[in-house]
Amino acid sequence: LSGEKLATLPGLSGFMAVGYLALFGSIIAINAYMYLIRNVSPALATSYAYVNPVVAVLLGTGLGGERLSPVEWAALGVIVFAVVLVTLGKYLFPVKAVVTPCKTEDSRQ
């Protein structure tokens, strides 16, 4: 999009990296997601979308030497807290069942 030209073709390691990402980032991830959708609540199954950025940032700080500002650390804390609330929400804030009595032949008389 920016008009940059490809100077050289990637080597074998570049193509292997793309293949690795396609295999593990797509095929295995979608199968794991489908398994979770069938076996746990949708809120828990989709919580990966909030947790993955936190894991990526922590890996960047731990392995890549990146530095985070206090605001960024606070944002990570808010994300983790929100995921915990979503995951434990049904236990922390249980919904009371609404029971509506149905009319039967005996109750009409």
C-alpha positions as CSV (number, residue, x, y, z in Angstrom):
1,L,0.0,0.0,0.0
2,S,2.9,2.4,0.7
3,G,4.6,1.7,-2.6
4,E,7.6,-0.1,-1.2
5,K,9.3,-2.5,-3.5
6,L,10.4,-6.0,-2.4
7,A,14.2,-5.9,-2.5
8,T,14.9,-9.6,-2.1
9,L,12.8,-12.7,-1.7
10,P,12.6,-14.1,1.8
11,G,14.7,-17.2,2.4
12,L,13.6,-20.6,3.5
13,S,13.5,-19.6,7.1
14,G,11.0,-16.8,6.2
15,F,8.7,-19.2,4.4
16,M,9.0,-21.7,7.3
17,A,8.0,-19.0,9.8
18,V,4.9,-18.1,7.7
19,G,4.1,-21.8,7.5
20,Y,4.5,-22.2,11.3
21,L,2.2,-19.2,11.9
22,A,-0.4,-20.6,9.5
23,L,-0.3,-24.0,11.2
24,F,-0.3,-23.0,14.8
25,G,-2.0,-19.6,14.6
26,S,-4.9,-20.8,12.5
27,I,-5.5,-24.5,12.3
28,I,-4.8,-25.5,15.9
29,A,-6.2,-22.2,17.3
30,I,-9.6,-22.6,15.5
31,N,-9.8,-26.2,16.7
32,A,-9.1,-25.2,20.3
33,Y,-11.7,-22.4,20.0
34,M,-14.3,-24.7,18.6
35,Y,-13.6,-27.2,21.4
36,L,-14.1,-24.5,24.0
37,I,-17.3,-23.2,22.4
38,R,-18.8,-26.7,22.7
39,N,-17.5,-27.4,26.3
40,V,-17.5,-24.2,28.3
41,S,-19.5,-21.0,28.4
42,P,-19.1,-18.5,25.5
43,A,-17.8,-15.9,28.0
44,L,-15.0,-18.2,29.0
45,A,-14.3,-19.4,25.5
46,T,-13.9,-15.9,24.2
47,S,-11.9,-14.5,27.1
48,Y,-8.7,-15.5,25.1
49,A,-9.3,-12.4,23.0
50,Y,-8.6,-10.3,26.1
51,V,-5.9,-12.4,27.6
52,N,-3.7,-12.8,24.5
53,P,-2.7,-9.1,24.3
54,V,-1.7,-9.2,28.0
55,V,0.4,-12.4,27.4
56,A,2.0,-10.8,24.4
57,V,2.9,-7.6,26.3
58,L,4.3,-9.6,29.2
59,L,6.4,-11.7,26.8
60,G,7.6,-8.5,25.2
61,T,8.7,-7.0,28.5
62,G,10.2,-10.3,29.8
63,L,11.9,-11.5,26.6
64,G,12.2,-8.5,24.4
65,G,13.3,-5.9,26.9
66,E,10.4,-3.6,26.2
67,R,9.5,-0.9,28.8
68,L,6.0,-0.1,29.9
69,S,4.7,3.2,31.4
70,P,2.7,3.2,34.6
71,V,-0.4,3.8,32.5
72,E,0.2,0.8,30.4
73,W,0.7,-1.4,33.5
74,A,-2.6,0.0,34.9
75,A,-4.3,-0.9,31.6
76,L,-3.0,-4.5,31.8
77,G,-4.4,-4.7,35.4
78,V,-7.8,-3.4,34.2
79,I,-7.9,-6.1,31.4
80,V,-7.0,-8.9,33.8
81,F,-9.5,-7.7,36.3
82,A,-12.2,-7.6,33.6
83,V,-11.4,-11.1,32.4
84,V,-11.7,-12.3,36.0
85,L,-15.0,-10.7,36.4
86,V,-16.3,-12.2,33.2
87,T,-15.0,-15.6,34.1
88,L,-16.3,-15.6,37.7
89,G,-19.3,-13.4,37.1
90,K,-21.9,-16.2,37.3
91,Y,-20.5,-17.0,40.8
92,L,-20.1,-13.5,42.0
93,F,-23.4,-12.2,40.7
94,P,-25.8,-15.1,40.3
95,V,-29.0,-14.5,38.4
96,K,-32.2,-15.5,40.2
97,A,-34.4,-17.8,38.1
98,V,-37.8,-16.3,37.2
99,V,-40.5,-18.9,37.6
100,T,-43.9,-18.3,36.0
101,P,-46.7,-20.6,37.1
102,C,-48.5,-22.1,34.2
103,K,-52.2,-22.6,34.2
104,T,-53.4,-26.2,34.2
105,E,-56.9,-27.7,33.9
106,D,-57.0,-28.1,37.7
107,S,-56.2,-24.4,38.4
108,R,-59.0,-23.1,36.1
109,Q,-61.8,-24.8,38.1
